[in-house]
C-alpha cells in the first residue's frame, strides 16, 4: 500500500519531536545537576513553600482565569532577560518592569502576596525567582496544561534595565530572529514551537495586531496570509487598540493543540505565530503537534522546565530578596 507523502512527513516529524523530547528531558536532568538546582531544595528550610504557592495561585486564578496565562507570560519575560532571576519584578525607575514592552504584564500583586506569607513562615529563605517559576507551573496546570517537577535554588538578581526588555519577542519577529533568540537562551527550535503553544490560551491587546490587519508593511492593506473570514472577525473586534482579542480564536479557554490547527488554517493572531506554519524549519513540528494533542501536552512541560532553568543564579550569586519589588538594603 502506498503511503501519502504528507503522512510520511507527519510521521517523520512526530518521530523527530519524540526523539528531541527524550533528549530534552535528559539534558534537563544534566542541567539541574550542573546548576545546583534541587527538587528538595526547601524540604528542610521551608517545607510549606509549594503548598503556599499552590493555594495562593488557585485563589487568584479561581477569581480571574486570565491570570493563568498572565503568570506564564510574566515568567517568560523574566527568563528572557538575564535569565530566570526575578529581575522583571523589581519595581524601580529604569527597570524592566517600567519598560514599554512590560506595560501589559500582570501577576505582580499575586507574587507579592505569596512572598509576604513565605516571609512570615520562612524569613529570608525562598527567592522571588523560585516563587515566580513555581507560580507559572501551577498556573499552567490550573489552565489545563501539564504538571512538571521544578527544581529550586534560584537566586534573585540585583540588576534590571528597562532597555533590555526590548530583547523579549513581542510577536512581530521573523523565524530566524526567534530561533537565534531561543538558541541564545539554550533552547532549540522545538522549544520555540512548543512554547509558542502557550498562545492556546490568553489574549493580547488589539494594538499588537492592528498594523497586520490594516496596514501590513505599510501597504495600507491586511497581511495576505490571514484567512479572509478571520480577518473580518479581527477587523470587527479590533476597531480600538485598547480592546483585547483572544490568541486562539477557536478554543480560547482550553489548553489544547487547536492553536496549531489554527495556524494551518491561516488563523494565527500574531505574525510570529503564523510564520511558524509557513517556515520550513518549524512547519513539520507544527503539523506534528496539531495532529498529536498528547505530544503537545507532554512536550510543553519539558520545554517549560527548560525555560525555568535559563541562566539561573545559584549558590552565592545574587541574593534572596525580602521584598520582590526591591533589592535588599542589608
TIMAR-186950 format. One record per residue (C-alpha): residue number from 1; residue in one letter; z, x, y. Coordinates in pm, whole numbers, plus 50000, padded with zeros to 5 digits. Each point is the difference from the previous one (the first is absolute). Example, Ala and Ser with C-alpha at 12.3 -4.5 7.8 and 13.67 -1.06 7.14 Angstrom:
1:A:50780:51230:49550 .
2:S:49934:50137:50344 .
This chain:
1:X:50000:50000:50000 .
2:X:49905:50133:50340 .
3:X:50287:50024:50244 .
4:X:49913:49922:50367 .
5:X:50010:50300:50232 .
6:X:50252:49825:50223 .
7:X:50235:49958:49703 .
8:X:49971:50367:49916 .
9:X:50077:50099:50357 .
10:X:50301:49771:50001 .
11:X:50126:50135:49668 .
12:X:49968:50357:50125 .
13:X:50178:49911:50323 .
14:X:50287:49836:49810 .
15:X:50039:50299:49770 .
16:X:49993:50233:50300 .
17:X:50271:49804:50177 .
18:X:50220:49991:49689 .
19:X:49961:50374:49953 .
20:X:50081:50066:50363 .
21:X:50300:49768:49971 .
22:X:50141:50206:49715 .
23:X:49939:50319:50193 .
24:X:50163:49850:50307 .
25:X:50310:49895:49806 .
26:X:50035:50350:49855 .
27:X:49940:50160:50339 .
28:X:50267:49770:50145 .
29:X:50253:50125:49744 .
30:X:49922:50363:50079 .
31:X:50010:49929:50372 .
32:X:50345:49844:49980 .
33:X:50136:50304:49818 .
34:X:49852:50239:50254 .
35:X:50119:49801:50302 .
36:X:50362:49960:49885 .
37:X:49972:49622:50003 .
38:X:50215:49839:49732 .
39:X:50017:49648:49862 .
40:X:50379:50024:49983 .
41:X:50047:50171:50335 .
42:X:50253:49741:50131 .
43:X:50164:49900:49672 .
44:X:50327:50171:50092 .
45:X:49988:50013:50379 .
46:X:49875:49645:50068 .
47:X:49956:49795:49682 .
48:X:49952:49675:50198 .
49:X:49701:50138:50189 .
50:X:49712:49826:49820 .
51:X:50195:49675:49960 .
52:X:50067:49985:50374 .
53:X:49635:50070:50086 .
54:X:49880:49738:49752 .
55:X:50240:49734:50127 .
56:X:49913:50057:50366 .
57:X:49625:50011:49943 .
58:X:50018:49678:49799 .
59:X:50200:49826:50272 .
60:X:49745:50091:50265 .
61:X:49685:49943:49793 .
62:X:50127:49659:49884 .
63:X:50013:49901:50367 .
64:X:49668:50162:50095 .
65:X:49745:50075:49726 .
66:X:49783:50200:50244 .
67:X:50272:50263:50012 .
68:X:49908:50125:49651 .
69:X:49658:50139:50096 .
70:X:50148:50113:50332 .
71:X:50250:50225:49818 .
72:X:49724:50142:49781 .
73:X:49799:50080:50312 .
74:X:50301:50154:50175 .
75:X:50052:50229:49701 .
76:X:49632:50100:50002 .
77:X:50009:50082:50370 .
78:X:50313:50208:49948 .
79:X:49857:50202:49711 .
80:X:49667:50049:50180 .
81:X:50158:50210:50277 .
82:X:50212:50303:49906 .
83:X:50059:49851:49655 .
84:X:50262:49743:49893 .
85:X:50275:50112:50237 .
86:X:50083:49680:50192 .
87:X:49850:50147:50318 .
88:X:49841:49659:50069 .
89:X:50352:49853:50040 .
90:X:50105:50229:50287 .
91:X:50023:49780:50307 .
92:X:49966:50237:50292 .
93:X:49749:50069:50278 .
94:X:49688:50175:49870 .
95:X:50070:49923:49633 .
96:X:49753:49863:49739 .
97:X:50168:49663:50032 .
98:X:49899:49983:50367 .
99:X:49633:50075:49932 .
100:X:49731:49738:50050 .
101:X:49914:50025:49630 .
102:X:50357:49898:49910 .
103:X:50041:49698:50226 .
104:X:49937:49744:49726 .
105:X:50237:50162:49747 .
106:X:50296:49789:49886 .
107:X:50309:50032:49786 .
108:X:50207:50234:50215 .
109:X:50287:49754:50038 .
110:X:50030:49955:49624 .
111:X:50019:50376:49944 .
112:X:50270:50019:50269 .
113:X:50201:49727:49828 .
114:X:49976:50173:49663 .
115:X:50104:50330:50154 .
116:X:50298:49845:50178 .
117:X:50135:49859:49673 .
118:X:49941:50325:49815 .
119:X:50187:50192:50270 .
120:X:50301:49778:49932 .
121:X:49980:50052:49623 .
122:X:49875:50360:49986 .
123:X:50018:50171:50341 .
124:X:49751:50278:50078 .
125:X:49857:49985:49647 .
126:X:49677:49800:49970 .
127:X:49699:50110:50204 .
128:X:49786:49761:50200 .
129:X:49694:50138:49817 .
130:X:50147:49892:49666 .
131:X:50095:49660:50141 .
132:X:49645:49934:50125 .
133:X:49845:50116:49672 .
134:X:50229:49777:49793 .
135:X:49949:49704:50236 .
136:X:49621:50033:49973 .
137:X:50023:50001:49621 .
138:X:50225:49692:49992 .
139:X:49777:49821:50252 .
140:X:49698:50069:49778 .
141:X:50175:49847:49699 .
142:X:50108:49695:50199 .
143:X:49641:49951:50111 .
144:X:49892:49988:49635 .
145:X:49909:50366:49961 .
146:X:50118:50256:49743 .
147:X:50337:50171:49965 .
148:X:50019:50379:49984 .
149:X:50286:50243:49974 .
150:X:50076:50180:50327 .
151:X:50157:50347:49995 .
152:X:50231:50074:50292 .
153:X:50119:50293:50204 .
154:X:49766:49981:50300 .
155:X:50139:50129:50327 .
156:X:49929:49863:50347 .
157:X:49777:50188:50241 .
158:X:50108:50093:50351 .
159:X:49653:49996:50159 .
160:X:49787:49699:50091 .
161:X:49699:50031:50235 .
162:X:49803:49699:50125 .
163:X:49658:50165:50002 .
164:X:50033:50086:49631 .
165:X:49993:49627:49921 .
166:X:49626:50019:50067 .
167:X:49971:50166:49659 .
168:X:50078:49673:49823 .
169:X:49689:49814:49875 .
170:X:49953:49678:50195 .
171:X:49711:49834:49817 .
172:X:49703:50140:50194 .
173:X:49954:50330:49816 .
174:X:49712:50096:49772 .
175:X:50065:50086:49635 .
176:X:49959:50375:50048 .
177:X:50272:50001:50266 .
178:X:50229:49791:49780 .
179:X:49948:50222:49696 .
180:X:50074:50309:50208 .
181:X:50312:49839:50144 .
182:X:50132:49897:49658 .
183:X:49925:50344:49856 .
184:X:50199:50157:50284 .
185:X:50296:49795:49877 .
186:X:49958:50108:49640 .
187:X:49839:49669:49904 .
188:X:49658:49940:49843 .
189:X:49710:49756:50014 .
190:X:50163:49775:49744 .
191:X:50314:49978:50215 .
192:X:49785:49916:50302 .
193:X:49833:49703:49830 .
194:X:50317:49878:49831 .
195:X:50227:50023:50305 .
196:X:49733:49822:50207 .
197:X:50072:49716:49759 .
198:X:50322:49942:50192 .
199:X:49769:49789:50215 .
200:X:50019:49735:49729 .
201:X:50287:49865:50210 .
202:X:50087:50022:50367 .
203:X:49805:49949:50317 .
204:X:49880:50185:50307 .
205:X:49931:49914:50361 .
206:X:49656:49870:50084 .
207:X:49975:50278:50257 .
208:X:49952:50239:49709 .
209:X:49680:49828:49887 .
210:X:49850:49841:50311 .
211:X:49757:50284:50061 .
212:X:49878:49969:49640 .
213:X:49928:49629:50029 .
214:X:49869:49992:50357 .
215:X:49872:50344:50101 .
216:X:49951:50228:49700 .
217:X:49923:50354:50118 .
218:X:49914:49869:50346 .
219:X:49711:49783:49876 .
220:X:50141:49673:50131 .
221:X:49970:49866:49647 .
222:X:50225:49976:49696 .
223:X:50022:50258:49725 .
224:X:49707:49904:49771 .
225:X:50207:50082:49689 .
226:X:50225:49695:50056 .
227:X:49924:49691:49793 .
228:X:49857:49733:50239 .
229:X:50247:49727:49900 .
230:X:50290:50243:50030 .
231:X:49869:50110:50340 .
232:X:50000:49640:50124 .
233:X:50358:49961:49880 .
234:X:50107:50320:50178 .
235:X:49833:49896:50325 .
236:X:50183:49668:49994 .
237:X:50328:50169:49911 .
238:X:49978:50295:50237 .
239:X:49910:49861:50339 .
240:X:50305:50179:50141 .
241:X:50100:50360:49928 .
242:X:50366:49900:49973 .
243:X:49937:49762:49709 .
244:X:50067:50106:49639 .
245:X:49763:49987:49704 .
246:X:50073:50047:49630 .
247:X:49881:50326:49845 .
248:X:49906:49808:49684 .
249:X:49820:49678:50088 .
250:X:50003:49865:49644 .
251:X:50357:50040:49869 .
252:X:50196:50128:50302 .
253:X:50344:49928:49854 .
254:X:49939:50143:49650 .
255:X:50034:50365:49904 .
256:X:49687:50022:49785 .
257:X:49666:50178:49956 .
258:X:49800:49729:50177 .
259:X:49991:50237:50299 .
260:X:49746:50210:49806 .
261:X:49796:49695:49903 .
262:X:49986:49913:50370 .
263:X:49847:50341:50072 .
264:X:49729:49931:49744 .
265:X:49926:49676:50187 .
266:X:49983:50182:50338 .
267:X:50328:49845:50106 .
268:X:50198:50311:50088 .
269:X:50178:49946:50330 .
270:X:50022:50357:50126 .
271:X:49705:50237:50019 .
272:X:50173:50249:49772 .
273:X:50070:49724:49746 .
274:X:49634:49904:49968 .
275:X:49880:50360:49985 .
276:X:50203:50050:49682 .
277:X:49747:49774:49826 .
278:X:49685:50158:50145 .
279:X:50090:50370:49966 .
280:X:49896:50157:49668 .
281:X:50326:50198:49979 .
282:X:50222:49692:50006 .
283:X:49786:49705:49885 .
284:X:50045:50065:49622 .
285:X:50378:49985:50046 .
286:X:49970:49680:50204 .
287:X:49796:49847:49717 .
288:X:50254:50108:49739 .
289:X:50298:49864:50189 .
290:X:49820:49674:50082 .
291:X:49949:49931:49631 .
292:X:50331:50138:49873 .
293:X:50295:49834:50183 .
294:X:50261:50163:49777 .
295:X:49851:50341:50068 .
296:X:50038:49949:50374 .
297:X:50359:49879:49956 .
298:X:50096:50307:49796 .
299:X:49814:50256:50209 .
300:X:50138:49864:50327 .
301:X:50349:50098:49885 .
302:X:49880:50349:49901 .
303:X:49826:50056:50334 .
304:X:50294:49864:50202 .
305:X:50232:50238:49814 .
306:X:49771:50289:50096 .
307:X:49989:49880:50362 .
308:X:50381:50002:50014 .
309:X:50006:50368:49899 .
310:X:49764:50122:50273 .
311:X:50130:50310:50183 .
312:X:50364:49901:49963 .
313:X:50288:50200:50142 .
314:X:50270:50090:49747 .
315:X:50307:50223:49959 .
316:X:50105:50147:50334 .
317:X:49685:49890:50181 .
318:X:50033:49730:50265 .
319:X:50317:49791:50005 .
320:X:50154:49671:49889 .
321:X:50009:49786:50314 .
322:X:50300:49784:50072 .
323:X:49774:49766:50198 .
324:X:49633:49974:49903 .
325:X:49895:49963:50364 .
326:X:50132:50336:50115 .
327:X:50044:50356:49881 .
328:X:50361:50103:49944 .
329:X:50192:50143:50294 .
330:X:50242:50198:49786 .
